[in-house]
Amino acid sequence: MSTSRPAKWFLSAIRRSNPSQPSPRRSFHTTSTHLRSLPSLPPTPEQRAQKAQARTEQVRQRAQEIRRYTDEEKVALHHLYTPQQVEALLAAEDAIDAQDLVTQGEMRSDPAALRYLDDLASIDPVLDKLSQGPEIKYGMEDSSSSRAADSAAERQSKSKSSESAAEKAKRKLAEADEDPHLRRLIQQTGFTAEQIRKFRVKTLVQHAVVNQTRMGKIRSLYFLTIAGNGNGLLGIGEGKATENEDGQRQSIMAAIRNMKPVHRYESRTIYGEVEGKVGAVEVKLSARPPGFGNRCQHLIFEMARAAGISDLAARVPRSRNKMNVCKATLQALQSQKLPEDIARARGLKMVDARKVYYAGKVY
């Protein structure tokens, strides 16, 4: 019996017991070999009180940094605004607390916050509905030219409204005498022939289909067409016929008849993130900041351009059947939740739901 083995084992045991010289090991994983840190415990009441006190002190210090108008600035204000507007500015400075400006003018991090900066200075046709009551002007001088323009616009609108519905119908029918299909479409939709010609129409899907009957296989052509006015209207139409021209005309007419409004934020993107699912196809659409463009596949790109959407991102993670991708995209665009609907469901006003006070920043 050899004694070399016990001696070798004894020396290796001594070498392993020395912690200062760990044995080299090869790592077959990309993650670190360190142990995971334990989950942090919830803060104690004392820690919450300290955090709240530190926050209060920070707000107080930042409120002290907000200075009031100096005498030189007040003189400069009179060169830019009317006396009534300057008086309103000074009254607002006295009424608004500096701490409110600090706490309510911060960047938002809640789920309902916007994805980009916006001062909400422009009027949105969906959210900002102009009232029909008397016009109220705050310190603005009324000029004779503006009154004359308003009266001319009123006279023009009255003259347009005086035209009877029968005369409008006759005019529309006279424009479509040359094409019976166009005439029927005008009667169904109410659009004029000129408006229909300006719509953006494009066939996205086209393939042959076969119907097996007792007489044999009947071959037809299938078309899927989209139509939009580039300003918030979008529709999808399908057509099938044995002749190419007939099937394409059916799909175009159906797309124009099925046009429905699509909500747009700032007339360029959608509200938040929406999803649509048709069959095995899932489409995920996301809003993007100005100048981002439409970064998506060609089918969604054409639909966004027809609806007047210029900033959009899209993903199709599962099946990419062309016909179902178009239908799922339209379903996602029409399932948007508007901020005014969310505020109404919560029982709040728009300004309270979005937390925008004193021209504060919105994120």
Sequence and secondary structure as in RCSB ss.txt:
>XXXX:A:sequence
MSTSRPAKWFLSAIRRSNPSQPSPRRSFHTTSTHLRSLPSLPPTPEQRAQKAQARTEQVRQRAQEIRRYTDEEKV
ALHHLYTPQQVEALLAAEDAIDAQDLVTQGEMRSDPAALRYLDDLASIDPVLDKLSQGPEIKYGMEDSSSSRAAD
SAAERQSKSKSSESAAEKAKRKLAEADEDPHLRRLIQQTGFTAEQIRKFRVKTLVQHAVVNQTRMGKIRSLYFLT
IAGNGNGLLGIGEGKATENEDGQRQSIMAAIRNMKPVHRYESRTIYGEVEGKVGAVEVKLSARPPGFGNRCQHLI
FEMARAAGISDLAARVPRSRNKMNVCKATLQALQSQKLPEDIARARGLKMVDARKVYYAGKVY
>XXXX:A:secstr
  SHHHHHHHHHHHHHT TTS       SSS SS          HHHHHHHHHHHHHHHHHHHHH     HHHHH
HHHHHS HHHHHHHHHHHHHS HHHHHHHSS   STTS SS     S  TTT     S    SS    HHHHHHH
HHHHHHHHHHHTS HHHHHHHHHHHTTT HHHHHHHHHH   HHHHHHSEEEEEEEEEEEEEETTEEEEEEEEEE
EEE SSSEEEEEEEEESSHHHHHHHHHHHHHHT EE   BTTTB SSEEEEEETTEEEEEEE  TT  EES HHH
HHHHHHHT  SEEEE  S   HHHHHHHHHHHHTT   HHHHHHHHT  HHHHHT  TT    
